[in-house]
Amino acid sequence: MHKPVMLDEVIQQLSPPPGGVVVDGTVGAGGHARALAELIGEGGTLIAIDRDESMLHLAHRHLHDLPITLHLVHGDYRDLPVLLEELGIPQVDAILIDMGVCSDQLDDPERGLAFRYDAPLDMRLDRSQTETAAHLLRRVSVGELARILRDYGGERWANPIARAIIRRREAGRMNTTGDLVAAVLEAIPRKYQDKRIHPATRTFQAIRIAVNRELDRLQESLEAICGCLRIGGRIVAIAYHSLEDRAVKHAFRNLSVRQPVHTFAAGAGVAQGHTRPLLEVLTPKPLEPSDEEICQNPRARSAKLRAAQRIG
């Protein structure tokens, strides 16, 4: 099993107690989850969540031999308060949210997540979801597509790529990942094509994010998730996109400041006080993978890890 991103940093920042209750909100193949489960040991509880049912089956194979209580949950980590309520678990000791896509998903040709395979334009992380990348590209306007490429992919050539995709769509030549790659290569002049990363990398990332709505209600959900921690419990979030990292940063910051509260007492009028912060931010600046890790796993290069602890 491939070593998960920033495993040592995750363990150090979360440090769950023996017998504790831990959530892995995007369990994937179970790499982070197994290391955390070994820390909590016998009597501990691991709640492993993933939008992709096939990942839950894979995680089960890697986790079933451990002496813990294991809950495998098909769901979205953004719904964690509801998922915990359904399990009858009010609060937990540690929460990990890794917003990346599992290598097993990227390496599955049928997923359409990688440009090195000519595959159907799917890109869904949750296969029960109805809209695929093909559906998205059939309905989207050129302006909306350019915005997706620019906002979610940071694509400098968003406008010409969007026009090339729409031209191919109208000609009936936008059906596979190979067609999408061809549109990107057609739109970006050869002399400006990035030699370090494939020119289609940003386009594939942007369309995947749009198909799976990965940034929808992210900050609000993270703030709600932090309320699931016990006092002293910790949360770690690993982001791979600037908008993801910004949502994590703002959520943690919002919960780490004193909030004004207005109260009314009969005959005394309105009084103003402040609530104690919910969180203490443990990483003023995000942690990043070491050069050695990036060399061993290039997919980790954009990872940014932030951690916080519940104090109130």
N, C-alpha and C positions, 0 to 999 in steps of 0.2 A: 504494500500500500504506500502510495506516495506521501512523503512527509508533508503535513499541512503547513500553511503559511504562518510564519512567526510563532511557532509552537512554544518555544522557550519563553517568549514575551507574554504569550497568553497565560501560560501556567504561572509565571511570576506575578502577573497583575491580578489574576482571579484568585489564586491560592484558596480553593474551596476547602472547608473543614472536613475531617473524617466523618463519615456518616451524613454528610450534607446533601442538599437538594440542588442539582445543577441543571440548567437549561442550555442546550445547544440549539439555537434557533434556526440554523441552516446546517444540518448534520452532514450532508453530503455522504461521502464514503465512510465517515466516522473516525477520521484521524484525530482531530481535536477531541472528539467525544471520548475516545478510548483513553487518552492520556488523562482527561479530567475524571473519568470513571475510576481509573486506577488510584487517583488521589483520594477520592471520597471513600473508596473501599467498601467492604461488607457493611450492609446497613444503609448505604447511600442510595440516592434516587437520581436517575438521569432521565430527563425529558428531552427526547431527540425529535426535532421538528424539521420537516422539509416539505416544500411544495410539490416535489417530484416523488411519486410513490416508488419508482424504481430505485431511487437513492435510499429510501427507507429499507428496502429489501437488502441492498448492499450493506448498509450500516448494521443491520441485524446480524449478518454473517460475521462482521468484525467485532460485535459487542456481546453476543448472546452468551459467551462463556464466562463473563464477569459476574462476581457475586453481588450484584446490585439489583435494585428494582428498576426495570427499564420500561419506559413508556415511549413507543414509537407513534408519532402523531403526524398525520397528513394534514398540513395546514400552512398558514403564512405567519411568520414570526411577528408581523405587525399586529396580529390578533392575539398576542400572548395572554393578555388579561382574561379574555374569554376562554381560551384553550385551557388555562390553569383552573378556571372556575369549573369547567366541564370535568376535569380530573379530580376536583375536590382538594386542590393544593392551593392554599391562600397566598403563601409567600415562599421565596426561594433564596438560596445563599449565593448563587452565581449565575450570570447570564452571559452567554457568548453569542454575538451576532457577526457572522462572517458573510459579507455581502457579495463575495465572489461567486463565480460559477465553478462547480467541481470539475476537475480534470476529466473524470469519467464521462461527464456530460459533453465537454468540449471534444473528447476523442470518439464520441459516438457519431458516425457519419449520418445516421438517420435524423439526428437532431437539427442539422442545418445551422449549428452554432459556429462552425469553423469553415474558413474559406479554402482550406486545403483539400476538401472533399467536394465533389459535385453531388449535391443532395437536395431533397425538397426544401423549399423555403418555409421551415417550421419555426424554430427558435423558441418554442414554448418551454418553460421550465416545469409548468404544471400541465401535463398532457390532457387533463380534463377541461382545460380552458378552451374556448371555441375559436378565438381569433389567433391565427398563425401569422408569420411574417408575410406570407403570400396574400392573405386577406388584407392585412394592413396596407401593403403596397398596391393593392388593387383599388382601394377606396381613397387613399390620401391624395391631397392636392400637391402640386409642385411646391407651393409656398410652405405648406405644413411640413412636407418632407425635408425641405431645406432647413427649417427650424429644428426639426428632430436631429438632423445630422450636426448642426451647429451647436445646439445646446447639450445634447447627450454624448456627442462624439468629439466635440471641439474641432470639427472638421473645417479646415481653411477653405476647402473647395466645395463647400456644401451646396452652393447654387448650381454649378455645372454638374455635379454628381446627381443632384435631384432631377435636373432636366434630362440627363442621360438615362436615368432609371425610368422616368415617365415615357420617354421616346421608345424605349425597349418594351415597356408595358403595352403601349398603344400598338406596337408591331407584333404583339404576342410572343415576345422574347424575354419575358421576365418570369421564369418558372422555377429556376433552380439557383443554388448558391453560386454556381458557375456563371450564370447570367448576371448576378449581382456583382461579382468580381469584374466581369467584362465591362459593365457600365462604369465602374470606378476607374478602371484603367483607361477607358475611352475618354473620361472626363478630365483626368489629371494629365497635363503634358508630361511626357516621359522624363524630361530633364528635371522636373519638380517632384517626381515620385520618390518617396522616402526609401533610402537604401537600408536603413537599420530595421525598420518594421514594415510589414507588408502594407501597401497603400490602402487596402480594403479594411484594415484593422479597425479604424475609427468608425467606418460606416457600419460594420457588423455589430460593434458594441452599441452604437446609437439605436439601431433598429431592434436589437435584443432588449434594450432597456425599455423602449416604447412598447413592444409587444407584451412584455411582462409587467408593465407599469411599475417598475422597480422603485421609482422615486415618488410615487403617489403617497400622500399623507405620511411621509417618512418621518419628518421631525415630530409631528404630533404623536405618532405611534411610539417613537423612542421615548418621549416624555412619559407616556402612559406605561410603557414597559418598565421604566425605572421604579414605578410605584409597586411593582411586583416583588421588589427586593425586601428582605428583612433588614433591620438595622444592622449595619456592618457588612451587608451583602455588597457584592461588586458586579459591575457590568463592564464588558469589553466589547467594542465594536470595531471591526476591520472594514474599512472602505477602500474602494479601488477607483473611485471617480470623485472629482472635485465637488460635485453637487451632493454626493453621499456624505463625504467628509464634512462639508459645511453643515448639513442637517444634524450630524452627530455633534459637532462642535456647538451649534446653537442650542440643541436640546440639553446638553450637559450644562452649558453656561446658564441657561434659563433656570435650571433647577438648583444651581449652586449659589444663587443670590437670595438675599432676604426679600420676601414679598410683602408689600403693604396690605394691611387688613383694616377695614373700617367696621367698628362695632357701635351699637346704639344701646344706651342704658336709659331707662325712664328717668326723666328729670335731669339727666346729665348731658344729653345731646349726643353728638357723634364723636367717638374717640378713635384715634388712629394708632395702630401698632404694626408690628412686623412679625411674620412667621419665620421660623428657623429654616435655613436652606434644607432641601431634601438631599442634595448630593454634595460631595467634595470631589472635585476633579483631581485625578491622580496623575494626569499627563498634561501639563500646561501646553506642551507642544506634542503633536502626534509622534509616536515611535514609528520608525521605518525599518524594513528588513536590512540586514547587513549585506555588504558587497558579496560575501561568501554565499549567503543564501540566494541572492539574485543570480549569481553565477550558476548555482546548482538548479535553481528553479526560476527561469526568466519571467514566468507568469506572476511572480510575487513583486515585480519591480515597482508597481504603482501602489502597493499596499500602505495604508496609514492606520495605525492602531491608536485608539483613544480608550481610556479607562476612567471609571468613576466609582465612588463608594457611597452607599446610602448612610446618611448620618442623622436624618430627621424624618 
